[in-house]
Amino acid sequence: QVQLVESGGGLVQPGDSLTLACVLSGGTFSDYAMAWYRRPPEKDRQMVAFIPAVGDHIKYTDSVKDRFIISRDNDKNTVYLQMNDLKPEDTAVYYCYSRYGSTTTWGQGTQVTVSS
């Protein structure tokens, strides 16, 4: 059974950078498309960034383009989300997501709070 474990959340100030990591276990990581979602306070969960299993069709939601970078290290079974120039509106619980065929898995989430 696939499991996802996120790390790297925390409290930062506006303009700071933070990198989230998500480790996949129980499956062959290189087979999985990966994504980061977030749920801001009192809002619905939204996709932040997506990286396919193969190829370079990476996608970002408009509000994080040019600030966030998603990447993956297949040797470490890990997907990263590098977040730069963080803004208060980036405050949310961030979730890791994996997909292989019709099988999807969510991580438990990690809190990111951007506040002065």
C-alpha positions in Angstrom: 0.0 0.0 0.0 1.4 3.4 -1.0 2.0 5.9 1.7 3.1 9.5 1.5 4.8 11.4 4.2 5.3 15.2 3.9 7.8 17.3 5.8 9.1 20.8 5.8 6.2 23.0 6.8 6.4 25.8 9.4 5.9 29.4 10.2 7.8 31.9 8.0 7.7 35.6 7.2 6.5 37.2 3.9 9.3 37.0 1.3 10.9 33.9 2.9 11.5 30.6 1.2 10.5 27.1 2.3 10.9 23.7 0.7 8.5 20.8 1.3 9.4 17.2 0.7 7.2 14.1 0.3 8.5 10.6 0.4 6.6 7.8 -1.2 6.8 4.2 0.1 5.1 1.0 -0.9 5.3 1.6 -4.6 7.7 2.2 -7.5 8.1 6.0 -7.2 9.1 6.5 -10.9 5.7 5.1 -12.0 3.8 7.8 -10.2 2.6 11.2 -11.2 3.0 13.5 -8.2 1.4 16.8 -7.2 1.1 19.2 -4.3 -2.3 20.5 -3.3 -3.2 23.0 -0.6 -6.2 23.9 1.5 -6.2 27.5 2.7 -8.3 28.4 5.8 -12.0 28.1 5.1 -11.4 27.3 1.4 -11.5 24.3 -0.8 -8.4 22.2 -1.6 -6.7 23.4 -4.8 -3.9 22.0 -6.9 -0.6 23.9 -6.6 1.8 22.0 -8.8 1.9 18.8 -10.8 4.8 16.7 -12.2 4.2 13.7 -14.4 6.0 10.3 -14.0 7.7 10.9 -17.3 8.2 13.9 -19.5 8.2 17.6 -18.6 4.6 18.6 -18.7 4.8 20.3 -15.3 1.8 22.5 -14.3 1.3 25.2 -11.7 -1.7 27.2 -10.6 -1.4 30.8 -11.7 -0.9 32.2 -8.3 2.4 30.4 -7.7 3.9 30.5 -11.2 7.4 32.0 -11.1 7.6 31.5 -7.3 7.2 27.8 -6.7 9.2 24.9 -8.2 8.1 21.3 -8.2 10.8 18.6 -8.7 11.3 14.9 -8.1 14.2 12.7 -7.2 13.4 9.1 -8.3 16.5 7.8 -6.5 15.1 9.2 -3.2 11.4 8.4 -3.9 10.8 12.1 -3.1 8.9 15.0 -4.6 9.8 18.6 -3.6 8.0 21.9 -3.6 10.4 24.8 -3.4 8.4 27.9 -2.4 10.0 31.3 -2.8 8.7 34.8 -2.0 6.0 33.4 0.2 2.9 35.5 0.8 0.3 35.5 3.5 -2.2 34.0 1.0 0.1 31.0 0.7 -0.9 30.0 4.2 -2.5 26.6 4.0 -2.2 22.9 4.8 -0.1 21.4 1.9 -0.9 17.9 0.8 1.2 15.5 -1.3 -0.7 13.5 -3.9 0.3 10.5 -6.1 -1.4 8.9 -9.0 -0.7 5.7 -10.9 -3.5 4.7 -13.2 -6.7 4.9 -11.2 -4.9 4.6 -7.9 -4.5 7.8 -6.0 -3.0 8.5 -2.5 -2.9 11.5 -0.3 -0.4 12.5 2.4 -1.5 13.6 5.8 -0.6 17.3 5.1 1.8 19.8 6.5 1.0 23.3 7.7 2.6 26.3 6.1 1.9 29.7 7.8 3.2 32.9 6.3 2.8 35.8 8.7 4.8 38.8 10.0 
